[in-house]
């Protein structure tokens, strides 16, 4: 069968593929400690579930405007102003089927053949694919473990060329948990403003911070830079609503209208019931977010302690999100206690799953060979048992 060039070169999501391998083993009756998916293990808070039930009972189960119901757009803008002190109007907000869809809309609406999108590595597995689907070219800017996996202004400036259209930035980061201070973000913003670059700021983990510093949204930098900024966010991570599929963009009016046109041809509208649930999430009590953050903080602390005890492994502290991204490359090319030799992160993760029944995601998928990602969005009991197995895999 002859497929289109865009689809035939497309790779499946590495995180979903890793999770599928773990599920296949589970289906055989094997107990697998699965740390692959970036998904909170909490139930969606009760008041959000109740809002969905009420919406169904009120008959809100039909088509909505393609870009989302006005009430949700207003609620998102109000929440942004409340949390960040910056005003957006509802005609600058587009509600989509998850933050991934929002990213696709922004990249496709702004970038095309010949355009270049800069992506700091390590990066979320779908970034490159979304750029390539738009016909544009992804240029990866490596960062280092020593820098905490943060992009420097000098490296950013060095990679800007005549066809550079956009910087795709994610803070807190998936997969590293890296965060930027306000000063560091403003240094990057001065470079993007100097070169008149669009910036797509993926802020899906904005409420999962452990640094003690208040989260700073990209648009609010340098006194306010909304002209070439696209903010991407959603309800999946902070409110344990991954399956509800609601994300959004905040962007200039003309771009928002263009993305709405695109979305109207793709998906008609986001799920009507999920939109009402999302409205309850962003407008209601935020105690559920605070409660989940308390638990994530405990898990992060435990994870940092256990990673530090692993032999020949290193990792900068993650300032946000719920991931540990650690370097296992010093174990490559030498026999582990099981007698086997692994040459790269992918082989390492395969061996860990087959031998120890622990599922991690290879750093190869994130543009960071030599590393592996562990999601600590799971119980302390699971983390303890999983780390015990990883430690035995490495130490014997």
DRENSE-195440 format. One record per residue (C-alpha): residue in three letters; x, y, z. Coordinates in steps of 0.05 Angstrom, whole numbers, plus 5000, padded with zeros to 4 digits. Each point is the difference from the previous one (the first is absolute). Example, Ala and Ser with C-alpha at 12.3 -4.5 7.8 and 13.67 -1.06 7.14 Angstrom:
# residues 2
ALA524649105156 SER502750694987 
//
This chain:
# residues 396
UNK500050005000 UNK502650694982 UNK499250495056 UNK501250755000 UNK507350205014 UNK497950365064 UNK496549395029 UNK504949474975 UNK505850355036 UNK496150095064 UNK502149615061 UNK495149795054 UNK500350365067 UNK505749695039 UNK496650085067 UNK493749654975 UNK504349464968 UNK503849885065 UNK493449975038 UNK497349494949 UNK506049545012 UNK498750035074 UNK492649854990 UNK501849404956 UNK504049705057 UNK494550155050 UNK495149634954 UNK504449395009 UNK499150045075 UNK506750335015 UNK500250535054 UNK502950614966 UNK501950655035 UNK498150494946 UNK503050715003 UNK499150184927 UNK493950454993 UNK499750715024 UNK493249925032 UNK497950175071 UNK497549385036 UNK494750405038 UNK492649984982 UNK497350634968 UNK497550435059 UNK492749885020 UNK497550704986 UNK502649954929 UNK496649334989 UNK493650295028 UNK500350584951 UNK500449494943 UNK494049625026 UNK496050645008 UNK501950204929 UNK497549344972 UNK493550055040 UNK499050714974 UNK500649754928 UNK506950284984 UNK501749404957 UNK499750314931 UNK504550394953 UNK503150635029 UNK503650564963 UNK506249714968 UNK504850385045 UNK496449875065 UNK494150285039 UNK500350745019 UNK499349865074 UNK506249565001 UNK504150504960 UNK498050545049 UNK501749565059 UNK506949854970 UNK501450744989 UNK497750175070 UNK504549455030 UNK506050254960 UNK498950725024 UNK499049765072 UNK506349584999 UNK504650414956 UNK497350715001 UNK499450034925 UNK493550114962 UNK497749584940 UNK493250064967 UNK495849404981 UNK501250124926 UNK507449865015 UNK498549325030 UNK498949354961 UNK497949375036 UNK502449354968 UNK500249255010 UNK505850005048 UNK506550405003 UNK503149564946 UNK494550234952 UNK501250725021 UNK507449924983 UNK498249704933 UNK495350594985 UNK505350525018 UNK505649674961 UNK495749854939 UNK497050704998 UNK506750365005 UNK505149544966 UNK500749674932 UNK505149754950 UNK506550365006 UNK498750255071 UNK504349785058 UNK497749875071 UNK505249995056 UNK499149465053 UNK504549955061 UNK501949285016 UNK498049595039 UNK493050124973 UNK493249685004 UNK499549444950 UNK494550314957 UNK503350684986 UNK504249784941 UNK494449604969 UNK495150585005 UNK504950474966 UNK501449504944 UNK492549894989 UNK499450744987 UNK505349934946 UNK505050415040 UNK506949805025 UNK501749875072 UNK506850245023 UNK502149705066 UNK504350405048 UNK503549545049 UNK500450195073 UNK504449695053 UNK499049645066 UNK504850515031 UNK495450574980 UNK494049655030 UNK497649884928 UNK498650744991 UNK500750374934 UNK505050575004 UNK499050664963 UNK506749914965 UNK498049314973 UNK493250274978 UNK503250584963 UNK505149544968 UNK494549574969 UNK495750554972 UNK500350044924 UNK496350364944 UNK494549474998 UNK499049955075 UNK492650125015 UNK498749755070 UNK503049785066 UNK496249435034 UNK501250055075 UNK497549555056 UNK500850205073 UNK499349625045 UNK502749504951 UNK498049314979 UNK504349585004 UNK505150345046 UNK495850405049 UNK504650594985 UNK497450695018 UNK502450704984 UNK500450595047 UNK496750654980 UNK506950294985 UNK501949414956 UNK493450054962 UNK500850744989 UNK507049904971 UNK497049514949 UNK494350484987 UNK504850564982 UNK503049554947 UNK493349804970 UNK497650725000 UNK506450244967 UNK499049504943 UNK492450064999 UNK498949265011 UNK493549685018 UNK500249635066 UNK495449425016 UNK500349915075 UNK497549335024 UNK497950135072 UNK496149375014 UNK503949875064 UNK499550725026 UNK496649795066 UNK505149445015 UNK505950405028 UNK504749825057 UNK505050584998 UNK496350485045 UNK500050524944 UNK493450214970 UNK498849754929 UNK501150544948 UNK496149954935 UNK503650194936 UNK495150544978 UNK501250395065 UNK507550084989 UNK503450674985 UNK493750385020 UNK495649594954 UNK501749684933 UNK493549724971 UNK501150204927 UNK503849374977 UNK498449555060 UNK495649385003 UNK498549725068 UNK498049265002 UNK496849705061 UNK494449525022 UNK496849625056 UNK503349324992 UNK505950045049 UNK497950485055 UNK492949735007 UNK501249264984 UNK495850064937 UNK504349674947 UNK494249624968 UNK495350604997 UNK504250294943 UNK499550755011 UNK505750474984 UNK500350724976 UNK504150554969 UNK500450745018 UNK502550384940 UNK498950624956 UNK493050084971 UNK501949884927 UNK503949365017 UNK494449755045 UNK495050094944 UNK504549624952 UNK500949435049 UNK492549985010 UNK499049934925 UNK505049434999 UNK496749655059 UNK493050074971 UNK502349584941 UNK503749495043 UNK495749835060 UNK493750455000 UNK500650155074 UNK502949755066 UNK495649535041 UNK494050395026 UNK499749655067 UNK507550075011 UNK499650754988 UNK495050085057 UNK504549575045 UNK506050434981 UNK496150635018 UNK499049725070 UNK507449835003 UNK502750694984 UNK494450405035 UNK498949585062 UNK504149885063 UNK507349874987 UNK500949615064 UNK500249354959 UNK506150264963 UNK503550185065 UNK498449325030 UNK502849634940 UNK506350435001 UNK501249805072 UNK500049274979 UNK504350134939 UNK504950365045 UNK500749395045 UNK501049554939 UNK505150464971 UNK503950015065 UNK500049245003 UNK501949944926 UNK505950475009 UNK502549595058 UNK499449344963 UNK503350264936 UNK505850265042 UNK501149295027 UNK500449684931 UNK507149834979 UNK503250414944 UNK493750404988 UNK499350765000 UNK494350494994 UNK498850755010 UNK494250145048 UNK493450094963 UNK496850665020 UNK493149834975 UNK495449494965 UNK500449285026 UNK505949694964 UNK507049765018 UNK504750014940 UNK506549665017 UNK506449814966 UNK501449254995 UNK505350034945 UNK505749785046 UNK496749325001 UNK500449924924 UNK505049524969 UNK501349605063 UNK496649395028 UNK494850135053 UNK498649485055 UNK495449624952 UNK506049894955 UNK497250424943 UNK503050614967 UNK495850594978 UNK502550504949 UNK495050565006 UNK493950255038 UNK495049624958 UNK503549345012 UNK500750185073 UNK492550125007 UNK498349374962 UNK504649605046 UNK497250335062 UNK492949824979 UNK501649294980 UNK504549835059 UNK497550435057 UNK492950154975 UNK500950755008 UNK497750454944 UNK503650664986 UNK500450414936 UNK506650044962 UNK503350684995 UNK501249854926 UNK492750194988 UNK501150685033 UNK506250194961 UNK504549815059 UNK503949354989 UNK502649715064 UNK494150205044 UNK493549685023 UNK493650315025 UNK496149775060 UNK493250305017 UNK498950065075 UNK492550134990 UNK498549365038 UNK499749765072 UNK505949985047 UNK498949245006 UNK500949924925 UNK506050455000 UNK503349615056 UNK498949334967 UNK502150264932 UNK506450325026 UNK501749365038 UNK499849634934 UNK504050534963 UNK505349985055 UNK500449244996 UNK500550044924 UNK506150455006 UNK503249715063 UNK498049285000 
//
